[in-house]
């Protein structure tokens, strides 16, 4: 029989930057005893990749459907 592992989740935000855009994506970090904790679920990892691809292709509207917020970076002149 397999041993049960105590696992907990913690919601956090990850930033994805591509070019002039930054997306704020809510993800769940999975924490378990031993191993390589904390880590992302496969679904959250794929969502981060999808957001990155949307930003890379210049489609902030598609990225905003997957992320909580999308920002455009602008340089500040001093």
N, C-alpha and C positions, 0 to 999 in steps of 0.2 A: 504494500500500500504506500501511496505517496504521502509524504508529510505535509501538513498544512503549514503555510507560511503566513505570518502576520504581515499584512500589507496595509498601508495607509496612503491616502492621497492628499496632496496639497496643491491648491490652485495658485498659479502664478502667471506672470506675463513674460513673454519672450518678444524681443524686438527683431524684426527682419528688415535689413537695409539693402536696397538695390538702387543704385544711381541716386536720383533726387528724392526718392521715396523711403519712408520708414513705416512699417506696419506694426501695430501692437496686437499680439495674438495671445488670447487666454489659453493656457494649457494646464493639464494636471500632471504633476510630478508624482510618480509612484515610488513609494519608499517601502522597502522590505528588508528583513534581516539578512545580512550577508550579501554576496554578489556585488553588482555594480550600481547600487542605489545611490541617489535617486535617478530615475530614468523616465522617459516619455513613453506613452502608449504608441502603438504603431499608427493609430488614427491621428493622433496629434502630430506625429512626425510627418505624416503625409500631408496634413493640413499646412504645416509650416513650409513644406516644399511647394505646395500649390500657391500659397501666398507669394513666395519668392519668385515663382515662375510668372505670376500675374504682374508683379512689379517690374520684373525684368522685361516683360513684353510691353510695358507702358500702359497697362490696363488697371488703374487704381479702383475703378468701379467693381471689377471682379474681385480684387483683393479685399475691398471693403465688405463684401458679402461673407468672406471667410475670417476676417480679422475684426477686432472690436473697434480699432481706429486706424486710419491711414493718414500720414502726414507728408507734406512736401517740404523738403529742406531748401532753404534759401540762404545764400551767403550774405553775411553782414559786412558792409563796408565801414571801415573805421576812419 
